[in-house]
């Protein structure tokens, strides 16, 4: 079972992995130091020691060994997450490390400020844990995605949105088959508006600020938030 993203991030803030800065989540200095130390240690491991470490952190249902073995930096970040926090097991530490790395990679990409970066596996629990949520699917080299990013930031800046509403972004090219089969998402940008754990409506393309505000207002009314 995947951990609920919001509950997990709240817990990780309390445990000192994340802090808030101007409304955004950032990693703490303690994690940054642990990350540098873990990277040095993983780089210095011989083959046998690396295999032992992979066995500790891999989980075939959640984090396949081959995925972890192909990314020494991810393995090191997972070690740093595990050593910084108090309550995570090792495979969950890998999932958190993946999320951190996705968020960092997305910093210069068309992901609106205030949106949580999710994997395809995290979509369902995210929708289920929010009375209302908005999911934005994007790709690289996509001017319409840049436009949607700007429009969402305008909407969030000039409207008071209840904290119970979830906003998340998913990088489509990493999950093409899953998104097509489970969510009927096959193009970017696509926006899903969700209420009561179900997809309520969708928009493919660039709706513009006014249409986003209207759709969001309707969604909040239907969700009762």
C-alpha positions in Angstrom: 0.0 0.0 0.0 1.3 3.4 -1.0 1.6 6.0 1.8 -0.6 9.0 1.6 1.6 11.8 0.2 0.2 14.6 2.4 0.3 12.6 5.6 3.8 11.4 4.7 5.1 14.9 4.0 3.6 16.2 7.3 5.4 13.5 9.2 8.7 14.2 7.4 8.4 17.9 8.2 8.1 16.9 11.9 11.1 14.6 11.6 13.3 17.2 10.1 13.6 16.1 6.5 11.6 19.0 5.0 11.0 22.6 6.0 8.8 25.3 4.5 10.1 28.4 2.8 7.7 30.9 1.2 5.0 28.3 1.1 7.2 25.7 -0.6 8.8 22.5 0.8 12.6 22.5 0.9 15.0 19.9 2.3 16.7 20.8 5.5 20.4 21.5 6.1 20.5 18.2 8.1 19.3 16.2 5.1 21.7 18.1 2.8 24.6 17.1 5.0 23.4 13.5 5.3 23.0 13.4 1.5 26.6 14.5 0.8 27.9 12.0 3.4 25.8 9.1 2.0 26.9 9.9 -1.6 30.6 9.6 -0.6 29.9 6.4 1.2 28.0 4.7 -1.6 30.6 5.8 -4.1 33.3 4.1 -2.0 31.5 0.7 -1.7 32.9 -2.4 -3.3 30.6 -4.6 -5.4 29.7 -6.9 -2.6 28.9 -4.1 -0.2 26.8 -2.4 -2.8 24.8 -5.6 -3.4 24.1 -5.9 0.3 22.9 -2.3 0.4 20.7 -2.8 -2.6 19.1 -5.8 -0.9 18.3 -3.7 2.1 16.6 -0.9 0.2 15.0 -2.7 -2.8 11.5 -4.1 -2.7 10.2 -5.9 -5.9 6.6 -4.6 -5.4 7.5 -1.0 -4.7 11.2 -0.4 -5.7 12.6 -3.0 -8.1 16.2 -3.8 -7.5 17.2 -3.1 -11.1 15.7 0.4 -10.9 17.7 1.2 -7.8 20.9 -0.5 -9.1 20.9 1.7 -12.2 20.9 4.9 -10.1 23.7 5.2 -7.5 22.6 8.8 -6.7 19.1 7.6 -5.9 20.4 4.8 -3.6 22.6 7.4 -1.8 19.6 9.7 -1.4 17.5 6.9 0.0 20.2 6.1 2.6 20.3 9.8 3.5 16.4 9.9 3.9 16.5 6.7 6.1 19.2 8.1 8.3 17.6 11.5 8.6 14.2 10.3 9.6 12.9 8.2 12.5 9.9 6.2 11.2 10.5 5.3 7.6 11.5 1.8 6.5 14.2 1.5 3.8 11.9 0.9 0.7 9.7 3.9 1.7 12.9 5.9 2.0 13.6 5.1 -1.6 10.1 6.4 -2.6 10.7 9.6 -0.7 14.1 10.0 -2.3 12.5 9.5 -5.7 10.0 12.3 -4.9 12.7 14.6 -3.8 14.7 14.0 -7.0 11.6 14.5 -9.2 10.8 17.8 -7.4 14.3 19.0 -7.9 14.4 18.0 -11.6 11.1 19.8 -12.0 12.3 23.1 -10.5 13.1 24.5 -14.0 10.3 22.7 -15.7 6.6 23.6 -16.3 5.3 22.6 -12.8 3.3 25.3 -11.1 4.5 26.6 -7.8 2.6 24.9 -5.0 2.0 21.7 -6.9 3.3 18.4 -5.4 5.3 16.2 -7.8 3.8 12.7 -8.0 4.6 9.4 -9.6 1.8 7.5 -11.4 1.6 5.1 -8.4 0.9 8.0 -6.0 -2.1 9.4 -8.0 -4.8 7.1 -6.6 -4.0 7.7 -2.9 -3.6 11.4 -3.6 -7.1 11.6 -5.1 -8.6 9.5 -2.4 -7.1 11.6 0.4 -8.5 14.9 -0.8 -12.2 16.0 -1.0 -11.1 17.9 -4.1 -7.9 17.7 -6.1 -6.3 18.9 -9.4 -3.8 16.8 -11.3 -1.7 18.4 -14.0 0.1 16.2 -16.6 3.0 17.7 -18.4 6.0 17.0 -20.6 9.3 18.6 -21.7 9.6 21.1 -24.6 5.9 21.9 -24.4 4.9 25.6 -24.8 1.3 24.9 -23.9 2.6 23.3 -20.6 4.5 26.5 -19.9 1.3 28.4 -20.5 -0.7 26.2 -18.1 2.0 26.6 -15.5 1.7 30.4 -15.6 -2.1 30.3 -15.6 -2.2 28.0 -12.6 0.2 30.2 -10.7 -2.0 33.2 -11.5 -5.1 31.3 -10.3 -3.5 30.3 -7.0 -2.1 33.7 -6.4 -5.4 35.6 -6.8 -7.8 33.1 -5.2 -8.0 31.8 -1.6 -8.1 28.1 -2.1 -8.9 25.9 1.0 -5.9 24.0 2.3 -7.9 20.7 2.0 -7.7 21.0 -1.9 -4.8 19.0 -3.3 -2.7 20.2 -6.3 -0.2 17.8 -8.0 1.8 17.4 -11.2 2.8 14.2 -13.0 5.6 14.0 -15.6 3.7 12.1 -18.3 6.6 10.5 -20.4 7.7 8.5 -17.4 4.3 6.7 -17.1 2.9 6.6 -20.6 1.2 3.2 -20.4 -0.2 3.6 -16.9 -1.6 7.0 -17.6 -3.3 5.9 -20.8 -4.8 2.7 -19.3 -5.8 3.9 -15.9 -6.6 7.6 -16.4 -7.1 8.0 -20.2 -4.4 10.6 -20.3 -2.5 10.5 -23.6 -1.5 14.1 -24.2 0.1 17.1 -22.5 -1.0 19.3 -21.0 -3.9 17.5 -19.5 -5.7 18.6 -16.3 -7.9 16.3 -14.2 -10.4 17.8 -11.7 -11.3 15.3 -9.0 -13.9 15.1 -6.3 -14.8 12.4 -3.9 -12.0 10.2 -5.0 -13.2 10.2 -8.6 -12.3 12.1 -11.8 -15.0 14.8 -12.1 -13.9 16.5 -15.3 -10.8 17.0 -17.5 -9.3 19.5 -19.9 -6.7 18.8 -22.6 -4.8 21.8 -23.8 -4.6 25.4 -22.4 -7.9 26.5 -20.9 -6.7 29.9 -19.7 -7.0 31.6 -16.4 -10.8 32.3 -16.5 -11.7 28.8 -17.5 -9.4 27.3 -14.7 -11.1 29.6 -12.1 -14.5 28.6 -13.3 -13.7 24.9 -13.3 -12.1 25.1 -9.9 -15.1 26.9 -8.5 -17.5 24.3 -9.8 -15.2 21.5 -8.4 -15.1 23.1 -4.9 -18.9 23.4 -4.9 -19.4 19.8 -5.9 -16.8 18.6 -3.3 -18.4 20.8 -0.6 -15.1 22.5 0.4 
